[in-house]
Amino acid sequence: MKKHELVAKIAQDTGLSKVVSAAALESVLHGIVQSLKKGQTVTLVGFGTFKASRRVARFSAGKGLKDAINKT
């Protein structure tokens, strides 16, 4: 899924316009990047954790995400 497809999905699921959905996604991504630049960890419970170590972004999937992917 590409960024524009994710924006369309957000718009469809929420009833927001694509412009507002794109702004919301940009805000979330910007917040994650700014936190990582400060050396902070970003945890989205049930989804995963973003960390920066030695200027490399890392993502660890949370239990909820792992379970959703592995569900048969």
Secondary structure, 3 states (H helix, E strand, C coil): CCHHHHHHHHHHHHCCCHHHHHHHHHHHHHHHHHHHHCCCCEEECCCEEEEEECCEEEEEECHHHHHHHHCC
